[in-house]
Amino acid sequence: MQESEIAIGDRAVFDPELPEAVRKLFTVVPASALRPTDGTGAEETNRGTGCLSGCTAVLFILGVLLIGSATRFAAVCLVIGTVIVGCRVMARRHHRVMDPVGTARKHRHQCVRPSDLEADPGALLVRAVIAVDTVFSSAAHRDGVVDRARNEVELPHGLWKIAKDLRSLSELTVRHREAKSASVGGAVDSVLETQAAALHASRDAIEKRVEALEQYARSVGSLDRLAEQHAQIQALQGVNDDYLNLLASVSEASSATAHPDPAAHEAELLSRSLKEAIEHARIAAELALPAESDA
């Protein structure tokens, strides 16, 4: 495994529509806790509501037995009812706030981790995440040399579409493997072969989208390197006269003026290379970020 893949680890890919507050829950809730439950939590919640209802009934009966005046009785009942309703509202709100597992489980379909998938789909997802991270962390993206606004909208949606498709691929791969192990042969094997071909074709199509992201990331990386070289050449040009003056002071004036300016020559070459690299990055972006973005 490459060093960049180790750095990514098991980082989740989220539906871009998922609120940031909910995303943060997935960093504290273990993946094992996101499996559907048998309803125990709901049972405990209902039990708590039942206790509050019982308390309400007891207080109401005490009010009937101990209060003689109808007016005072009504006032006490109003106070008791208000307190109980308030307790119920606070208990439910507290349960929602203090139940990160339940909230994360509710939104688990909007999150995909590489560890959720079979090994091969998981590796493809890691590659896609690394490519997107490379673009977002680049100077070319930060400085708007490439289309920053489009990146920020379409890259997360494109990555999420890849994650969802890989999850489907992984689930169908597991089902296909189980069906193959239980096959009795004959026509069943023929159907399984057709399904296997569909899985392979789907996997190859997803990998092509991942490769397009990787090509875009490489193009952006080349832009960064060329821009850095260009900046350094420009800095060298700023002091280039000092070198030429030194050469003139120890040589004949005629020979000094015969020397070309190497920094200017390199700057011109790099400028042309930068223009070409920007065009290559634009073409790579068109391939990696098709006009129809899948949300």
C-alpha positions in Angstrom: 0.0 0.0 0.0 1.3 3.4 -0.9 2.1 6.1 1.8 -0.8 8.3 0.5 -3.2 5.3 0.8 -2.1 4.8 4.4 -2.7 8.5 5.1 -6.3 8.2 3.8 -6.9 5.1 5.9 -10.6 4.4 6.3 -11.9 7.9 5.8 -15.6 8.2 5.0 -17.0 9.6 1.7 -20.2 11.5 2.4 -23.3 12.5 0.4 -22.6 16.2 -0.3 -26.1 17.0 0.9 -25.4 15.6 4.4 -25.1 18.4 7.0 -21.7 18.9 8.5 -23.0 18.3 12.1 -24.1 14.8 11.1 -20.8 14.1 9.3 -18.9 14.8 12.5 -20.9 12.0 14.2 -19.3 9.4 11.9 -15.9 10.3 13.3 -16.9 9.3 16.8 -19.3 6.4 16.1 -17.6 3.1 15.3 -18.7 1.4 12.1 -19.9 -1.7 14.0 -22.5 0.5 15.8 -24.2 1.5 12.5 -25.8 -1.8 11.9 -29.6 -1.9 12.2 -30.9 -2.8 15.7 -33.7 -4.9 17.0 -35.7 -1.9 18.3 -34.3 -2.0 21.8 -33.6 1.7 21.8 -37.2 2.5 20.8 -38.4 0.1 23.6 -36.4 2.0 26.2 -37.7 5.3 24.9 -41.3 4.1 25.1 -40.6 2.8 28.6 -39.4 6.2 29.7 -42.5 7.8 28.1 -44.7 5.3 30.0 -43.1 6.3 33.3 -43.8 9.9 32.7 -47.4 9.0 31.8 -47.7 7.0 35.1 -46.4 10.0 37.1 -48.9 12.2 35.4 -51.8 9.9 36.5 -50.5 9.6 40.1 -50.2 13.4 40.5 -53.6 13.8 39.0 -55.2 11.4 41.5 -53.4 13.1 44.4 -54.8 16.4 43.2 -58.3 15.0 43.2 -57.9 13.6 46.8 -56.2 16.5 48.4 -57.6 19.6 46.8 -61.1 20.6 47.8 -61.5 23.8 46.0 -62.3 23.4 42.3 -60.4 26.5 41.4 -57.3 25.4 43.3 -57.7 22.0 41.8 -57.7 23.4 38.3 -54.7 25.5 39.0 -52.7 22.6 40.4 -53.7 20.4 37.5 -52.6 23.1 35.0 -49.2 23.4 36.7 -48.8 19.6 36.9 -49.7 19.2 33.2 -47.3 22.0 32.2 -44.4 20.4 34.1 -45.0 17.0 32.7 -45.3 18.2 29.1 -42.1 20.2 29.6 -40.3 17.2 31.0 -41.4 15.1 28.0 -40.3 17.7 25.5 -36.9 18.1 27.2 -36.4 14.3 27.5 -37.1 13.8 23.8 -34.8 16.7 22.8 -32.1 15.4 25.1 -32.4 11.9 23.6 -32.0 13.3 20.1 -28.9 15.4 21.1 -27.3 12.7 23.1 -27.9 9.8 20.7 -25.1 10.1 18.1 -25.3 6.4 17.3 -29.0 6.6 16.4 -28.5 9.7 14.3 -25.5 8.2 12.5 -27.4 5.0 11.9 -30.3 6.9 10.4 -27.9 8.5 7.9 -25.6 5.5 7.3 -26.8 5.2 3.7 -25.2 8.7 3.1 -21.8 7.5 4.1 -19.4 5.0 2.5 -16.1 3.9 4.0 -13.5 1.8 2.1 -13.8 -0.8 4.9 -17.5 -1.1 4.1 -16.5 -2.6 0.7 -14.9 -5.7 -0.7 -11.1 -5.3 -1.1 -11.0 -4.3 -4.8 -13.9 -1.7 -4.7 -12.4 -0.4 -1.4 -9.0 0.1 -3.2 -10.7 2.0 -6.0 -12.5 4.3 -3.6 -9.2 5.1 -1.9 -7.7 6.0 -5.3 -10.6 8.3 -6.0 -10.3 10.0 -2.6 -6.6 10.6 -3.1 -7.1 12.1 -6.6 -9.8 14.5 -5.3 -7.6 15.4 -2.3 -4.7 16.2 -4.6 -6.8 18.6 -6.6 -8.3 20.4 -3.6 -4.8 20.8 -1.9 -3.2 22.1 -5.1 -2.0 25.7 -5.6 -3.7 25.6 -9.0 -7.0 25.1 -7.4 -6.4 27.5 -4.5 -5.3 30.3 -6.9 -8.0 29.7 -9.5 -5.7 28.6 -12.3 -8.1 25.7 -12.8 -11.9 26.2 -12.4 -12.1 26.3 -8.6 -15.9 26.9 -8.5 -16.6 23.9 -10.6 -14.2 21.7 -8.6 -15.9 22.6 -5.4 -19.3 21.7 -6.7 -18.7 18.8 -9.0 -15.8 16.9 -7.4 -17.7 16.0 -4.2 -20.7 14.9 -6.2 -18.5 12.9 -8.6 -16.7 11.2 -5.7 -20.0 10.4 -4.0 -21.4 8.9 -7.2 -18.3 6.7 -7.4 -18.6 5.7 -3.7 -22.3 4.7 -4.2 -21.6 2.7 -7.3 -18.7 0.9 -5.6 -21.0 0.1 -2.7 -23.5 -1.4 -5.1 -20.7 -3.3 -6.9 -19.4 -4.6 -3.6 -22.8 -5.8 -2.4 -23.6 -7.5 -5.7 -20.2 -9.1 -5.7 -20.9 -10.7 -2.3 -24.3 -11.9 -3.4 -22.9 -13.3 -6.6 -20.1 -15.2 -4.7 -22.7 -16.7 -2.3 -25.0 -17.7 -5.2 -22.0 -19.3 -7.0 -21.1 -21.3 -4.0 -24.7 -22.6 -3.8 -25.1 -23.3 -7.5 -26.3 -26.7 -8.6 -24.9 -26.2 -12.1 -26.5 -26.2 -15.5 -28.6 -23.2 -16.3 -27.8 -21.7 -13.0 -24.1 -21.4 -13.9 -25.1 -19.8 -17.2 -27.0 -17.1 -15.4 -24.2 -16.6 -13.0 -21.7 -16.2 -15.8 -23.9 -13.4 -17.3 -24.1 -11.7 -13.9 -20.3 -12.0 -13.5 -19.8 -10.4 -16.9 -22.1 -7.5 -15.9 -20.1 -7.1 -12.6 -16.7 -7.0 -14.5 -18.1 -4.5 -17.0 -19.4 -2.3 -14.3 -16.2 -2.4 -12.4 -14.2 -1.4 -15.5 -16.5 1.5 -16.1 -16.1 2.8 -12.5 -12.3 2.4 -12.8 -12.3 4.5 -15.9 -14.0 7.3 -14.0 -11.4 6.9 -11.2 -8.6 7.0 -13.8 -10.1 10.2 -15.2 -9.9 11.8 -11.7 -6.3 10.6 -11.3 -5.4 12.1 -14.7 -6.9 15.4 -13.7 -5.0 15.3 -10.4 -1.7 14.6 -12.3 -2.4 17.5 -14.6 -3.0 19.8 -11.7 0.1 18.6 -10.0 2.1 19.3 -13.2 0.7 22.9 -13.1 1.8 23.3 -9.5 5.4 22.2 -10.4 5.6 24.4 -13.5 4.2 27.4 -11.6 6.8 26.9 -8.8 9.6 26.7 -11.4 8.3 29.8 -13.1 8.2 31.7 -9.8 11.8 30.7 -9.1 13.0 31.7 -12.6 11.3 35.1 -12.2 13.1 35.5 -8.8 16.4 34.7 -10.5 15.7 37.2 -13.3 15.4 39.9 -10.6 19.1 39.4 -9.7 20.3 38.3 -13.2 21.8 41.8 -13.9 24.2 41.3 -11.0 25.6 38.2 -12.7 25.9 39.9 -16.0 27.5 42.9 -14.5 30.0 40.6 -12.8 30.8 38.9 -16.1 31.2 42.3 -17.7 33.6 43.5 -15.0 36.0 40.6 -15.7 35.6 40.3 -19.4 35.7 42.5 -22.5 32.5 44.5 -22.9 31.9 43.0 -26.3 32.1 39.5 -25.1 29.8 40.3 -22.1 27.1 41.6 -24.3 27.4 38.5 -26.5 26.1 36.3 -23.6 22.4 35.6 -23.8 20.2 35.9 -20.7 19.6 32.3 -19.6 16.9 33.2 -17.1 14.9 35.1 -19.7 15.2 32.1 -22.1 14.0 29.6 -19.4 11.2 31.9 -18.4 9.9 32.1 -22.0 10.1 28.3 -22.3 8.3 27.8 -18.9 5.6 30.3 -19.9 4.8 28.2 -23.0 4.8 25.0 -20.9 2.5 26.6 -18.4 0.0 27.6 -21.1 0.1 24.0 -22.5 -0.3 22.5 -19.0 -3.3 24.7 -18.3 -4.9 23.5 -21.5 -4.2 19.9 -20.6 -5.7 20.4 -17.2 -8.8 21.9 -18.7 -9.2 18.9 -21.0 -8.6 16.5 -18.1 -11.2 18.4 -16.1 -13.8 17.9 -18.9 -13.1 14.2 -18.8 -13.2 13.9 -15.0 -16.1 16.3 -14.4 -18.7 15.7 -17.2 -21.3 18.4 -17.7 -24.0 16.2 -16.2 -23.0 16.0 -12.5 -24.6 13.1 -10.7 -25.8 14.4 -7.3 
